[in-house]
Amino acid sequence: MAVDAYALTSLSTLKSYLGITTSTDDAILERSIDRASAAVERYCGRLFLTRDLVEWHDTFGHDRV
């Protein structure tokens, strides 16, 4: 498992901050990073890292939305 592409930090940064040198708990830390990143974005009501989005607009034959 890897940290999500839109995570707000990396596994190596978190491990360095916490002073962890082993890889025993990497899976737990990766899930924690993903969940914390999603929680922060949800709480703030915005996305901090750019994502590609697709919008579909059905205009029923009209040339404007």
C-alpha positions in Angstrom: 0.0 0.0 0.0 1.2 3.5 -0.7 0.2 6.9 0.5 -2.4 8.5 -1.7 -1.2 10.9 -4.4 -3.1 13.8 -2.8 -1.9 13.2 0.7 -0.8 16.3 2.6 2.5 14.7 3.7 4.7 11.8 2.9 5.5 8.6 4.8 9.2 9.6 5.1 8.3 13.1 6.4 6.0 11.6 9.1 8.5 9.0 10.1 11.2 11.6 10.4 9.0 13.9 12.5 8.0 11.0 14.8 11.6 9.7 15.0 10.6 6.3 13.6 13.4 4.3 11.9 11.8 0.9 11.4 9.3 -0.1 8.7 7.2 -2.2 11.0 4.2 0.1 11.1 4.4 1.6 7.6 1.0 0.3 6.6 -0.7 1.8 9.6 1.1 5.1 9.1 0.2 5.3 5.4 -3.5 4.7 6.2 -3.3 7.3 9.0 -1.8 9.9 6.5 -4.6 9.2 4.0 -7.4 9.5 6.6 -5.9 12.6 8.2 -5.5 14.3 4.8 -9.1 13.5 3.9 -10.3 14.7 7.3 -8.4 18.0 7.0 -9.8 18.7 3.5 -13.3 17.8 4.5 -13.1 20.1 7.6 -11.7 23.0 5.6 -14.2 22.4 2.7 -11.5 22.6 0.1 -8.9 20.5 -1.8 -5.3 21.6 -1.1 -3.7 19.7 -4.0 -4.9 20.1 -7.6 -7.0 17.3 -9.1 -8.4 16.7 -12.5 -12.2 16.8 -12.5 -14.7 16.2 -15.3 -18.1 17.9 -15.5 -20.9 16.8 -17.8 -23.6 19.3 -18.7 -26.6 18.1 -20.7 -27.9 21.1 -22.6 -30.7 19.2 -24.4 -29.7 20.6 -27.8 -29.1 24.2 -26.7 -25.8 25.9 -27.2 -25.5 27.2 -23.6 -25.8 25.9 -20.1 
